[in-house]
Amino acid sequence: MISVIIKNLIVKGRWPILFGLVIALALAVRIPRLLKGHSDELHTIGRSLNIIYTGDLNPHFFYHPTGTMYLCVAADILALASMSRDVGGNPITGGAAPLDLIKSEIPNPVLLSVFETPQTIWWELFRYRVRLMFLLLIPAQIGMLAYLGQRLHLCPPALAASIFFALSPESIYDSTYVAVNTSTGTFCLLAVAWTAYFVCRPSAVTLRAWLFRLSVLGFIGGLAVACKYNAGTVLILAMVYGMLTLSDLTTGGEFGLEKMLAGVAVILIGMAAGFTLLCPYWFKELHVFIHDVLNQVWYFKVGHKDYNTFRPGLPMAYIILRCIGDQYAWSGMLLTVVAIVYCLRSGGLSQPHDQRVIRVWLPTLAACVGYLLLMSNQAVFFARNLSILWPSLFWCSAVAWWMAARVFAERQGLSNPKQFCRWVLWIITLLCLLEAHVLHVFLIPGREWWRASIWSF
């Protein structure tokens, strides 16, 4: 009797257990690397700590959006609170408070020099604690992938995407310091999760309900843009979702151009609201905001004279593809394209459940492709700029493999198509992991630093 109960609990809870193991794996390969830090923490830890020092919530700086900086303020406070026991701080006896101790050691936290070289032990401990707080965004993203699997009844592809994400070299590197890309990627994946939520709810048959859903997706997109300007391509997700669900409306007869324009307007209004929530001072210092944004655009269009600069267009697109290939193998990208083409040509995705999956998968893929096209037309390349894509891109690939395998199994009349899909998915996942983390390392040992493998950090 007890063995039966235990077996039922394992069967029912196997997916939470498996996703929990992936979260443990993701943390295990990241936590030991948290001590290194990065000079870019000047714009996150440095500027957020300066807000705490001065009490002025206006950063007077918009070269980078302020969303991650404001999130970092909360992480700073938690980190300082956790250091009270370490520094022996006791307000009653007059012991040194962590904030006073850090302030005496680092009176100006917006100096680049205090982030480029190791400083005092308490300053380094403080930065380490803040990184630990931000590292929690990685389990949050894996949790959202698990939610996608549960909502769309596609847990195996979601688990495969989680494994790729946990072991992605660039995701590992970019999450070992407080970077804008981790928070941006979290909001982008949150938009995908809300899309799945809307798709699995009853259809929006009224114009008001349809516009409300678009406004929510636009708002989340605005939160992402407030962390990274070029994340605006996530609005493509909302627009494609709106186009796919426009036919669900039952009011107003034919839907002309005015309905589409209303949808786009609502998305932009929602985006503006989300952006203003995490970047509230842009309109107060509009001249500074415009100057800094144009300066950022110029920087990415012109680039450096000596490093990280490539010719926009096909040469830059090739560099980006090479970087993606290092995350989950060239074979993973090739098989994704083959799977998509096969599904389209076979015409096998006609079941009601397939339509729900497509209404999430296609907008997500369109947003990923839009971002890659945007980055291909820049002159400056940083692999960390792609970190906002990894969980969404891996999920799109895994779902494409799963759906292609299912269509093939049904066309061949296999007796257990679901079991066949599992075998295909895990074989592809294993081969891609071996190629990305073993074969690439030994066959191409002299790769550029921005194509670093998981073993080189």
DADA-V645043 format. One record per backbone hydrogen bond with DSSP energy under -0.5 kcal/mol. NH is the residue of the N-H (numbers start at 0). CO is the residue of the C=O. If there is no record, write none. Layout:
NH	CO
NH	CO
This chain:
4	0
5	1
6	2
7	3
8	4
9	5
10	6
11	7
12	8
13	10
16	12
17	13
18	14
19	15
20	16
21	17
22	18
23	19
24	20
25	21
26	22
27	23
28	24
29	25
29	26
30	26
31	27
32	29
33	30
35	32
36	175
40	37
41	38
42	39
43	40
44	40
45	40
46	41
47	43
48	44
49	45
50	46
51	47
52	48
53	49
54	50
56	54
58	56
66	225
69	65
70	66
71	67
72	68
73	69
74	70
75	71
76	72
77	73
78	74
79	75
80	76
81	77
82	78
82	79
83	80
86	82
87	83
88	83
93	89
94	89
100	96
101	97
102	98
103	99
104	100
105	101
110	107
113	110
114	111
115	111
116	112
123	119
124	120
125	121
126	122
127	123
128	124
129	125
130	126
131	127
132	128
133	129
134	130
135	131
135	132
136	133
137	134
138	134
139	135
140	136
141	137
142	138
143	139
144	140
145	141
146	142
147	143
148	144
149	145
150	146
151	147
153	148
157	153
158	154
159	155
160	156
161	157
162	158
163	159
164	160
165	161
166	162
167	163
167	164
171	167
172	168
173	169
174	170
175	172
178	176
182	178
183	179
184	180
185	181
186	182
187	183
188	184
189	185
190	186
191	187
192	188
193	189
194	190
195	191
196	192
197	193
198	194
199	195
200	196
200	197
204	202
209	205
210	206
211	207
212	208
213	209
214	210
215	211
216	212
217	213
218	214
219	215
220	216
221	217
222	218
223	219
224	220
225	221
226	223
227	223
230	227
231	228
232	229
233	230
234	231
235	232
236	233
237	233
238	234
239	235
240	236
241	237
242	238
243	239
244	240
245	241
247	244
248	245
249	204
250	204
255	253
258	255
259	255
260	256
261	257
262	258
263	259
264	260
265	261
266	262
267	263
268	264
269	265
270	266
271	267
272	268
273	269
274	270
275	271
276	272
277	273
278	274
281	278
284	280
285	282
288	284
289	285
290	286
291	287
292	288
293	289
294	290
295	291
296	292
297	293
298	294
299	295
300	296
301	297
302	298
309	378
312	375
315	310
316	312
317	313
318	314
319	315
320	316
321	317
322	318
323	319
324	320
325	321
326	322
326	323
327	323
328	324
332	328
333	329
334	330
335	331
336	332
337	333
338	334
339	335
340	336
341	337
342	338
343	339
344	340
345	341
346	342
347	342
349	347
354	350
355	351
356	352
357	353
358	354
359	355
359	356
360	356
361	357
363	359
364	360
365	361
366	362
367	363
368	364
369	365
370	366
371	367
372	368
373	369
374	370
375	371
376	372
376	373
377	374
378	299
379	299
380	307
384	381
385	382
386	383
388	385
389	385
392	388
393	389
394	390
395	391
396	392
397	393
398	394
399	395
400	396
401	397
402	398
403	399
404	400
405	401
406	402
407	403
408	404
409	405
410	406
411	407
412	408
412	409
413	408
419	415
420	416
421	417
422	418
423	419
424	420
425	421
426	422
427	423
428	424
429	425
430	426
431	427
432	428
433	429
434	430
435	431
436	432
437	433
438	433
439	434
441	437
442	438
443	439
446	443
450	447
451	448
455	452
